Amino acid sequence: MATVRHVFTLDYVADILGEHPDLIDAIVSNDDNLTYGSIISVSFAPDDTRTALTDDGIEELRDMITNARRSPDGWGQFLEDFVDDPDVIKTVKAQPAG
């Protein structure tokens, strides 16, 4: 594993990938969805922690989303598997592909 020299906040990752931030958050909220070490917790204060991704995490996430978007059925199943909130699914489906 390469040395982590910088990380990216989830909002920035969503911008990079052209995806809705709630989709990125839903996928990353389960740390089993990406390889160990790709998801980093950054603490700003005792009660202020944010999640960030490494370069490898972004690439892994990009590959997951790209593969899922290959067919409408695959994309629908992907959203059902990774997103618990029906409103987020509706919002993500209405958004054009990144």
MOPAC internal coordinates of N, CA, C and O (Angstrom, degrees):
PM7 1SCF
backbone

  N    0.0000 0     0.00 0     0.00 0    0    0    0
  C    1.4428 1     0.00 0     0.00 0    1    0    0
  C    1.5279 1   108.55 1     0.00 0    2    1    0
  O    1.2310 1   120.95 1   -46.01 1    3    2    1
  N    1.3057 1   115.79 1   133.99 1    3    2    1
  C    1.4556 1   121.40 1   179.77 1    5    3    2
  C    1.5251 1   110.35 1   -71.61 1    6    5    3
  O    1.2310 1   121.00 1   -24.57 1    7    6    5
  N    1.3252 1   115.69 1   155.43 1    7    6    5
  C    1.4546 1   120.89 1   176.12 1    9    7    6
  C    1.5172 1   109.65 1   -68.90 1   10    9    7
  O    1.2310 1   120.80 1   -47.14 1   11   10    9
  N    1.3252 1   116.07 1   132.86 1   11   10    9
  C    1.4676 1   120.82 1   178.19 1   13   11   10
  C    1.5171 1   108.00 1   -82.50 1   14   13   11
  O    1.2310 1   121.04 1   -58.59 1   15   14   13
  N    1.3228 1   115.61 1   121.41 1   15   14   13
  C    1.4597 1   120.22 1  -178.24 1   17   15   14
  C    1.5149 1   111.79 1  -110.28 1   18   17   15
  O    1.2310 1   120.25 1   159.02 1   19   18   17
  N    1.3150 1   117.13 1   -20.98 1   19   18   17
  C    1.4612 1   121.08 1   175.50 1   21   19   18
  C    1.5222 1   108.77 1  -157.71 1   22   21   19
  O    1.2310 1   121.44 1   -20.83 1   23   22   21
  N    1.3317 1   114.85 1   159.17 1   23   22   21
  C    1.4610 1   121.30 1   179.60 1   25   23   22
  C    1.5246 1   108.23 1  -132.87 1   26   25   23
  O    1.2310 1   121.37 1   -13.59 1   27   26   25
  N    1.3278 1   114.99 1   166.41 1   27   26   25
  C    1.4678 1   121.74 1  -176.03 1   29   27   26
  C    1.5181 1   109.30 1  -124.47 1   30   29   27
  O    1.2310 1   120.15 1   -47.14 1   31   30   29
  N    1.3301 1   117.32 1   132.86 1   31   30   29
  C    1.4575 1   120.62 1   176.86 1   33   31   30
  C    1.5275 1   109.11 1   -67.07 1   34   33   31
  O    1.2310 1   120.95 1   -22.06 1   35   34   33
  N    1.3149 1   115.79 1   157.94 1   35   34   33
  C    1.4627 1   120.05 1  -176.30 1   37   35   34
  C    1.5251 1   112.26 1   -64.33 1   38   37   35
  O    1.2310 1   119.63 1   143.43 1   39   38   37
  N    1.3291 1   118.31 1   -36.57 1   39   38   37
  C    1.4661 1   120.07 1   177.09 1   41   39   38
  C    1.5266 1   110.80 1   -62.02 1   42   41   39
  O    1.2310 1   120.78 1   138.98 1   43   42   41
  N    1.3276 1   116.12 1   -41.02 1   43   42   41
  C    1.4581 1   119.88 1   178.97 1   45   43   42
  C    1.5315 1   110.71 1   -67.69 1   46   45   43
  O    1.2310 1   120.46 1   141.02 1   47   46   45
  N    1.3303 1   116.72 1   -38.98 1   47   46   45
  C    1.4659 1   120.73 1   176.85 1   49   47   46
  C    1.5291 1   109.88 1   -61.10 1   50   49   47
  O    1.2310 1   120.45 1   137.69 1   51   50   49
  N    1.3290 1   116.74 1   -42.31 1   51   50   49
  C    1.4648 1   120.23 1   177.88 1   53   51   50
  C    1.5258 1   110.37 1   -59.59 1   54   53   51
  O    1.2310 1   120.05 1   137.79 1   55   54   53
  N    1.3382 1   117.51 1   -42.21 1   55   54   53
  C    1.4670 1   121.05 1   176.81 1   57   55   54
  C    1.5258 1   111.36 1   -63.12 1   58   57   55
  O    1.2310 1   120.60 1   135.57 1   59   58   57
  N    1.3230 1   116.46 1   -44.43 1   59   58   57
  C    1.4627 1   121.33 1  -179.68 1   61   59   58
  C    1.5281 1   110.64 1   -58.88 1   62   61   59
  O    1.2310 1   120.99 1   135.94 1   63   62   61
  N    1.3398 1   115.71 1   -44.06 1   63   62   61
  C    1.4646 1   120.85 1  -175.72 1   65   63   62
  C    1.5224 1   113.38 1   -87.86 1   66   65   63
  O    1.2310 1   120.19 1   170.73 1   67   66   65
  N    1.3301 1   117.24 1    -9.27 1   67   66   65
  C    1.4587 1   120.48 1  -178.33 1   69   67   66
  C    1.5191 1   112.42 1    69.09 1   70   69   67
  O    1.2310 1   120.54 1  -147.83 1   71   70   69
  N    1.3180 1   116.57 1    32.17 1   71   70   69
  C    1.4555 1   122.39 1  -178.47 1   73   71   70
  C    1.5220 1   110.19 1  -115.90 1   74   73   71
  O    1.2310 1   121.07 1   -17.96 1   75   74   73
  N    1.3191 1   115.55 1   162.04 1   75   74   73
  C    1.4592 1   121.12 1   178.76 1   77   75   74
  C    1.5327 1   109.16 1   -69.43 1   78   77   75
  O    1.2310 1   119.78 1   -45.24 1   79   78   77
  N    1.3374 1   118.02 1   134.76 1   79   78   77
  C    1.4702 1   120.52 1  -179.45 1   81   79   78
  C    1.5316 1   113.61 1   -57.23 1   82   81   79
  O    1.2310 1   119.98 1   146.68 1   83   82   81
  N    1.3280 1   117.64 1   -33.32 1   83   82   81
  C    1.4646 1   119.81 1   179.38 1   85   83   82
  C    1.5291 1   111.79 1   -67.08 1   86   85   83
  O    1.2310 1   120.09 1   148.76 1   87   86   85
  N    1.3225 1   117.43 1   -31.24 1   87   86   85
  C    1.4658 1   120.57 1   175.99 1   89   87   86
  C    1.5231 1   109.75 1   -66.37 1   90   89   87
  O    1.2310 1   120.60 1   132.63 1   91   90   89
  N    1.3187 1   116.46 1   -47.37 1   91   90   89
  C    1.4673 1   120.67 1  -179.99 1   93   91   90
  C    1.5284 1   109.46 1   -60.47 1   94   93   91
  O    1.2310 1   120.47 1   134.69 1   95   94   93
  N    1.3174 1   116.71 1   -45.31 1   95   94   93
  C    1.4609 1   121.02 1   179.86 1   97   95   94
  C    1.5256 1   111.27 1   -60.96 1   98   97   95
  O    1.2310 1   120.19 1   137.48 1   99   98   97
  N    1.3229 1   117.24 1   -42.52 1   99   98   97
  C    1.4675 1   121.13 1  -179.46 1  101   99   98
  C    1.5300 1   111.23 1   -62.88 1  102  101   99
  O    1.2310 1   120.13 1   137.74 1  103  102  101
  N    1.3056 1   117.36 1   -42.26 1  103  102  101
  C    1.4689 1   120.65 1  -179.68 1  105  103  102
  C    1.5233 1   110.47 1   -67.31 1  106  105  103
  O    1.2310 1   120.70 1   134.48 1  107  106  105
  N    1.3174 1   116.26 1   -45.52 1  107  106  105
  C    1.4596 1   121.39 1  -174.43 1  109  107  106
  C    1.5298 1   112.10 1   -76.87 1  110  109  107
  O    1.2310 1   119.99 1   161.16 1  111  110  109
  N    1.3315 1   117.63 1   -18.84 1  111  110  109
  C    1.4650 1   119.97 1  -178.32 1  113  111  110
  C    1.5278 1   112.37 1   -61.33 1  114  113  111
  O    1.2310 1   120.01 1   156.31 1  115  114  113
  N    1.3213 1   117.58 1   -23.69 1  115  114  113
  C    1.4584 1   121.92 1   173.65 1  117  115  114
  C    1.5220 1   107.12 1  -105.60 1  118  117  115
  O    1.2310 1   120.64 1   -73.20 1  119  118  117
  N    1.3331 1   116.38 1   106.80 1  119  118  117
  C    1.4616 1   118.87 1  -174.16 1  121  119  118
  C    1.5180 1   113.93 1   -69.06 1  122  121  119
  O    1.2310 1   120.00 1   175.46 1  123  122  121
  N    1.3375 1   117.60 1    -4.54 1  123  122  121
  C    1.4646 1   120.16 1   173.46 1  125  123  122
  C    1.5272 1   112.06 1   -78.80 1  126  125  123
  O    1.2310 1   120.03 1   169.70 1  127  126  125
  N    1.3246 1   117.54 1   -10.30 1  127  126  125
  C    1.4636 1   120.71 1  -177.30 1  129  127  126
  C    1.5242 1   113.40 1   -77.14 1  130  129  127
  O    1.2310 1   120.20 1   159.91 1  131  130  129
  N    1.3201 1   117.22 1   -20.09 1  131  130  129
  C    1.4649 1   121.55 1   177.71 1  133  131  130
  C    1.5260 1   108.90 1  -126.13 1  134  133  131
  O    1.2310 1   120.67 1   -18.60 1  135  134  133
  N    1.3091 1   116.32 1   161.40 1  135  134  133
  C    1.4524 1   122.45 1  -179.31 1  137  135  134
  C    1.5258 1   110.93 1   -60.14 1  138  137  135
  O    1.2310 1   121.28 1   -36.58 1  139  138  137
  N    1.3269 1   115.16 1   143.42 1  139  138  137
  C    1.4625 1   121.06 1   179.15 1  141  139  138
  C    1.5346 1   110.04 1   -52.80 1  142  141  139
  O    1.2310 1   120.92 1   -48.20 1  143  142  141
  N    1.3133 1   115.84 1   131.80 1  143  142  141
  C    1.4555 1   121.51 1   178.83 1  145  143  142
  C    1.5115 1   114.13 1    95.27 1  146  145  143
  O    1.2310 1   119.93 1   170.72 1  147  146  145
  N    1.3279 1   117.74 1    -9.28 1  147  146  145
  C    1.4653 1   120.92 1  -179.94 1  149  147  146
  C    1.5240 1   112.13 1   -82.38 1  150  149  147
  O    1.2310 1   120.89 1   156.28 1  151  150  149
  N    1.3301 1   115.90 1   -23.72 1  151  150  149
  C    1.4621 1   121.99 1   179.58 1  153  151  150
  C    1.5215 1   107.61 1  -107.04 1  154  153  151
  O    1.2310 1   120.74 1   -53.15 1  155  154  153
  N    1.3232 1   116.20 1   126.85 1  155  154  153
  C    1.4629 1   122.68 1  -176.22 1  157  155  154
  C    1.5222 1   109.01 1  -120.87 1  158  157  155
  O    1.2310 1   120.28 1   -41.52 1  159  158  157
  N    1.3144 1   117.07 1   138.48 1  159  158  157
  C    1.4631 1   121.58 1   171.43 1  161  159  158
  C    1.5223 1   107.94 1   -98.43 1  162  161  159
  O    1.2310 1   120.81 1   -50.51 1  163  162  161
  N    1.3236 1   116.06 1   129.49 1  163  162  161
  C    1.4606 1   121.82 1  -179.69 1  165  163  162
  C    1.5276 1   107.38 1  -114.98 1  166  165  163
  O    1.2310 1   120.50 1   -57.52 1  167  166  165
  N    1.3167 1   116.66 1   122.48 1  167  166  165
  C    1.4618 1   121.72 1  -179.55 1  169  167  166
  C    1.5250 1   109.97 1   -98.36 1  170  169  167
  O    1.2310 1   121.16 1   -50.79 1  171  170  169
  N    1.3236 1   115.38 1   129.21 1  171  170  169
  C    1.4587 1   122.16 1   176.96 1  173  171  170
  C    1.5261 1   110.98 1  -102.38 1  174  173  171
  O    1.2310 1   120.93 1   153.60 1  175  174  173
  N    1.3197 1   115.83 1   -26.40 1  175  174  173
  C    1.4576 1   124.29 1   179.63 1  177  175  174
  C    1.5221 1   106.26 1  -162.62 1  178  177  175
  O    1.2310 1   119.89 1    -8.00 1  179  178  177
  N    1.3353 1   117.81 1   172.00 1  179  178  177
  C    1.4711 1   118.78 1  -178.01 1  181  179  178
  C    1.5352 1   114.41 1   -53.75 1  182  181  179
  O    1.2310 1   120.13 1   145.30 1  183  182  181
  N    1.3088 1   117.36 1   -34.70 1  183  182  181
  C    1.4675 1   120.24 1  -178.67 1  185  183  182
  C    1.5235 1   113.12 1  -114.04 1  186  185  183
  O    1.2310 1   120.07 1  -158.92 1  187  186  185
  N    1.2961 1   117.48 1    21.08 1  187  186  185
  C    1.4662 1   121.31 1  -178.08 1  189  187  186
  C    1.5198 1   109.64 1  -132.26 1  190  189  187
  O    1.2310 1   121.45 1   -85.44 1  191  190  189
  N    1.3315 1   114.83 1    94.56 1  191  190  189
  C    1.4651 1   121.89 1   179.89 1  193  191  190
  C    1.5184 1   108.81 1  -122.66 1  194  193  191
  O    1.2310 1   120.71 1   -41.76 1  195  194  193
  N    1.3219 1   116.25 1   138.24 1  195  194  193
  C    1.4573 1   121.35 1   177.00 1  197  195  194
  C    1.5196 1   109.26 1  -125.67 1  198  197  195
  O    1.2310 1   121.79 1   -26.24 1  199  198  197
  N    1.3078 1   114.18 1   153.76 1  199  198  197
  C    1.4550 1   120.77 1   179.28 1  201  199  198
  C    1.5148 1   108.99 1   -95.70 1  202  201  199
  O    1.2310 1   121.11 1   -37.81 1  203  202  201
  N    1.3136 1   115.48 1   142.19 1  203  202  201
  C    1.4617 1   121.74 1   179.01 1  205  203  202
  C    1.5281 1   108.59 1  -139.43 1  206  205  203
  O    1.2310 1   121.18 1   -16.63 1  207  206  205
  N    1.3200 1   115.35 1   163.37 1  207  206  205
  C    1.4673 1   121.15 1   178.89 1  209  207  206
  C    1.5207 1   110.77 1  -120.35 1  210  209  207
  O    1.2310 1   121.32 1   -31.29 1  211  210  209
  N    1.3078 1   115.08 1   148.71 1  211  210  209
  C    1.4557 1   121.49 1   172.63 1  213  211  210
  C    1.5326 1   108.97 1   -81.50 1  214  213  211
  O    1.2310 1   120.54 1    -7.35 1  215  214  213
  N    1.3226 1   116.58 1   172.65 1  215  214  213
  C    1.4745 1   120.67 1   174.19 1  217  215  214
  C    1.5250 1   110.92 1   -55.98 1  218  217  215
  O    1.2310 1   120.69 1   136.50 1  219  218  217
  N    1.3299 1   116.28 1   -43.50 1  219  218  217
  C    1.4674 1   120.45 1   179.83 1  221  219  218
  C    1.5237 1   110.93 1   -63.15 1  222  221  219
  O    1.2310 1   120.48 1   141.46 1  223  222  221
  N    1.3218 1   116.69 1   -38.54 1  223  222  221
  C    1.4596 1   120.95 1   178.44 1  225  223  222
  C    1.5165 1   111.91 1   -63.33 1  226  225  223
  O    1.2310 1   120.73 1   139.54 1  227  226  225
  N    1.3260 1   116.21 1   -40.46 1  227  226  225
  C    1.4674 1   119.99 1   178.12 1  229  227  226
  C    1.5207 1   110.34 1   -64.24 1  230  229  227
  O    1.2310 1   120.02 1   135.84 1  231  230  229
  N    1.3134 1   117.57 1   -44.16 1  231  230  229
  C    1.4678 1   120.77 1   179.55 1  233  231  230
  C    1.5315 1   111.04 1   -63.55 1  234  233  231
  O    1.2310 1   120.64 1   138.23 1  235  234  233
  N    1.3173 1   116.38 1   -41.77 1  235  234  233
  C    1.4600 1   120.49 1   179.39 1  237  235  234
  C    1.5344 1   110.13 1   -64.02 1  238  237  235
  O    1.2310 1   120.74 1   136.67 1  239  238  237
  N    1.3222 1   116.19 1   -43.33 1  239  238  237
  C    1.4571 1   121.44 1   178.52 1  241  239  238
  C    1.5269 1   110.77 1   -63.90 1  242  241  239
  O    1.2310 1   120.34 1   136.58 1  243  242  241
  N    1.3268 1   116.96 1   -43.42 1  243  242  241
  C    1.4641 1   121.80 1   178.07 1  245  243  242
  C    1.5271 1   110.43 1   -58.96 1  246  245  243
  O    1.2310 1   120.30 1   135.55 1  247  246  245
  N    1.3284 1   117.03 1   -44.45 1  247  246  245
  C    1.4649 1   121.23 1   179.51 1  249  247  246
  C    1.5299 1   111.18 1   -63.61 1  250  249  247
  O    1.2310 1   120.31 1   137.62 1  251  250  249
  N    1.3343 1   117.01 1   -42.38 1  251  250  249
  C    1.4649 1   120.90 1   178.94 1  253  251  250
  C    1.5245 1   110.82 1   -59.20 1  254  253  251
  O    1.2310 1   121.00 1   131.32 1  255  254  253
  N    1.3304 1   115.70 1   -48.68 1  255  254  253
  C    1.4645 1   120.52 1  -176.56 1  257  255  254
  C    1.5232 1   110.82 1   -68.02 1  258  257  255
  O    1.2310 1   120.43 1   137.60 1  259  258  257
  N    1.3180 1   116.79 1   -42.40 1  259  258  257
  C    1.4679 1   120.55 1   179.02 1  261  259  258
  C    1.5215 1   110.87 1   -59.96 1  262  261  259
  O    1.2310 1   120.38 1   134.14 1  263  262  261
  N    1.3236 1   116.88 1   -45.86 1  263  262  261
  C    1.4710 1   120.61 1   178.90 1  265  263  262
  C    1.5170 1   111.57 1   -63.41 1  266  265  263
  O    1.2310 1   120.38 1   139.64 1  267  266  265
  N    1.3236 1   116.89 1   -40.36 1  267  266  265
  C    1.4657 1   120.35 1  -179.28 1  269  267  266
  C    1.5219 1   111.84 1   -67.08 1  270  269  267
  O    1.2310 1   120.08 1   146.60 1  271  270  269
  N    1.3172 1   117.45 1   -33.40 1  271  270  269
  C    1.4712 1   121.61 1  -177.10 1  273  271  270
  C    1.5301 1   113.30 1   -78.87 1  274  273  271
  O    1.2310 1   119.30 1  -178.38 1  275  274  273
  N    1.3001 1   118.94 1     1.62 1  275  274  273
  C    1.4727 1   121.07 1  -177.99 1  277  275  274
  C    1.5176 1   112.92 1   -65.27 1  278  277  275
  O    1.2310 1   120.10 1   155.44 1  279  278  277
  N    1.3274 1   117.41 1   -24.56 1  279  278  277
  C    1.4636 1   120.16 1   176.76 1  281  279  278
  C    1.5245 1   108.51 1  -145.61 1  282  281  279
  O    1.2310 1   120.71 1   -29.06 1  283  282  281
  N    1.3284 1   116.24 1   150.94 1  283  282  281
  C    1.4722 1   119.17 1   177.57 1  285  283  282
  C    1.5323 1   112.54 1   -59.05 1  286  285  283
  O    1.2310 1   120.38 1   140.35 1  287  286  285
  N    1.3198 1   116.88 1   -39.65 1  287  286  285
  C    1.4635 1   119.92 1   178.93 1  289  287  286
  C    1.5329 1   110.98 1   -65.61 1  290  289  287
  O    1.2310 1   120.96 1   136.94 1  291  290  289
  N    1.3133 1   115.77 1   -43.06 1  291  290  289
  C    1.4600 1   120.06 1   178.34 1  293  291  290
  C    1.5138 1   112.14 1   -63.14 1  294  293  291
  O    1.2310 1   120.77 1   140.11 1  295  294  293
  N    1.3396 1   116.14 1   -39.89 1  295  294  293
  C    1.4626 1   120.92 1   179.20 1  297  295  294
  C    1.5270 1   110.33 1   -66.09 1  298  297  295
  O    1.2310 1   120.32 1   136.46 1  299  298  297
  N    1.3278 1   116.99 1   -43.54 1  299  298  297
  C    1.4583 1   120.92 1   178.33 1  301  299  298
  C    1.5176 1   111.53 1   -61.39 1  302  301  299
  O    1.2310 1   120.38 1   136.60 1  303  302  301
  N    1.3227 1   116.87 1   -43.40 1  303  302  301
  C    1.4624 1   120.92 1   179.23 1  305  303  302
  C    1.5207 1   110.86 1   -65.76 1  306  305  303
  O    1.2310 1   120.59 1   139.20 1  307  306  305
  N    1.3187 1   116.48 1   -40.80 1  307  306  305
  C    1.4629 1   121.38 1   178.17 1  309  307  306
  C    1.5307 1   110.37 1   -58.34 1  310  309  307
  O    1.2310 1   120.63 1   132.57 1  311  310  309
  N    1.3363 1   116.40 1   -47.43 1  311  310  309
  C    1.4624 1   120.23 1  -179.76 1  313  311  310
  C    1.5243 1   111.28 1   -62.67 1  314  313  311
  O    1.2310 1   120.30 1   138.19 1  315  314  313
  N    1.3271 1   117.02 1   -41.81 1  315  314  313
  C    1.4648 1   119.84 1   178.14 1  317  315  314
  C    1.5265 1   111.53 1   -63.80 1  318  317  315
  O    1.2310 1   120.47 1   144.06 1  319  318  317
  N    1.3303 1   116.71 1   -35.94 1  319  318  317
  C    1.4668 1   120.90 1  -178.65 1  321  319  318
  C    1.5291 1   112.69 1   -72.60 1  322  321  319
  O    1.2310 1   120.11 1   146.83 1  323  322  321
  N    1.3230 1   117.40 1   -33.17 1  323  322  321
  C    1.4598 1   120.41 1  -170.93 1  325  323  322
  C    1.5223 1   115.42 1  -109.18 1  326  325  323
  O    1.2310 1   119.58 1   163.83 1  327  326  325
  N    1.3239 1   118.41 1   -16.17 1  327  326  325
  C    1.4615 1   121.19 1  -175.26 1  329  327  326
  C    1.5241 1   109.32 1  -120.38 1  330  329  327
  O    1.2310 1   120.67 1   -57.08 1  331  330  329
  N    1.3301 1   116.32 1   122.92 1  331  330  329
  C    1.4639 1   121.06 1  -178.28 1  333  331  330
  C    1.5245 1   113.34 1   -87.71 1  334  333  331
  O    1.2310 1   119.89 1   158.75 1  335  334  333
  N    1.3107 1   117.81 1   -21.25 1  335  334  333
  C    1.4645 1   122.19 1  -173.89 1  337  335  334
  C    1.5299 1   110.63 1   -93.95 1  338  337  335
  O    1.2310 1   119.56 1   -64.41 1  339  338  337
  N    1.3398 1   118.44 1   115.59 1  339  338  337
  C    1.4704 1   121.05 1  -179.28 1  341  339  338
  C    1.5315 1   112.94 1   -60.14 1  342  341  339
  O    1.2310 1   119.85 1   148.47 1  343  342  341
  N    1.3376 1   117.90 1   -31.53 1  343  342  341
  C    1.4637 1   120.03 1   178.13 1  345  343  342
  C    1.5217 1   111.50 1   -67.37 1  346  345  343
  O    1.2310 1   120.45 1   143.08 1  347  346  345
  N    1.3188 1   116.75 1   -36.92 1  347  346  345
  C    1.4702 1   120.33 1   177.03 1  349  347  346
  C    1.5246 1   109.42 1   -67.08 1  350  349  347
  O    1.2310 1   119.82 1   137.61 1  351  350  349
  N    1.3235 1   117.95 1   -42.39 1  351  350  349
  C    1.4652 1   120.87 1   177.94 1  353  351  350
  C    1.5264 1   110.17 1   -58.71 1  354  353  351
  O    1.2310 1   120.72 1   134.43 1  355  354  353
  N    1.3276 1   116.22 1   -45.57 1  355  354  353
  C    1.4681 1   120.85 1   179.31 1  357  355  354
  C    1.5327 1   110.97 1   -60.60 1  358  357  355
  O    1.2310 1   120.32 1   135.75 1  359  358  357
  N    1.3250 1   117.00 1   -44.25 1  359  358  357
  C    1.4612 1   121.65 1  -179.97 1  361  359  358
  C    1.5263 1   110.71 1   -64.42 1  362  361  359
  O    1.2310 1   120.23 1   135.62 1  363  362  361
  N    1.3210 1   117.17 1   -44.38 1  363  362  361
  C    1.4687 1   121.09 1  -178.80 1  365  363  362
  C    1.5194 1   110.80 1   -66.12 1  366  365  363
  O    1.2310 1   119.80 1   139.46 1  367  366  365
  N    1.3354 1   117.98 1   -40.54 1  367  366  365
  C    1.4676 1   120.60 1   179.21 1  369  367  366
  C    1.5282 1   111.76 1   -64.98 1  370  369  367
  O    1.2310 1   120.50 1   149.19 1  371  370  369
  N    1.3278 1   116.65 1   -30.81 1  371  370  369
  C    1.4701 1   120.73 1  -179.73 1  373  371  370
  C    1.5276 1   112.29 1   -77.65 1  374  373  371
  O    1.2310 1   120.42 1   162.62 1  375  374  373
  N    1.3257 1   116.81 1   -17.38 1  375  374  373
  C    1.4641 1   121.82 1  -178.69 1  377  375  374
  C    1.5189 1   109.63 1   -83.31 1  378  377  375
  O    1.2310 1   120.41 1   -43.49 1  379  378  377
  N    1.3349 1   116.82 1   136.51 1  379  378  377
  C    1.4709 1   118.55 1   176.44 1  381  379  378
  C    1.5306 1   110.93 1   -64.69 1  382  381  379
  O    1.2310 1   120.88 1   -27.12 1  383  382  381
  N    1.3170 1   115.92 1   152.88 1  383  382  381
  C    1.4716 1   121.35 1   179.92 1  385  383  382
  C    1.5144 1   110.00 1   -58.70 1  386  385  383
  O    1.2310 1   121.57 1   -38.72 1  387  386  385
  N    1.3862 1   114.60 1   141.28 1  387  386  385
  C    1.4648 1   121.90 1   179.80 1  389  387  386
  C    1.4275 1   110.81 1   -71.40 1  390  389  387
  O    1.2310 1   120.10 1   180.00 1  391  390  389

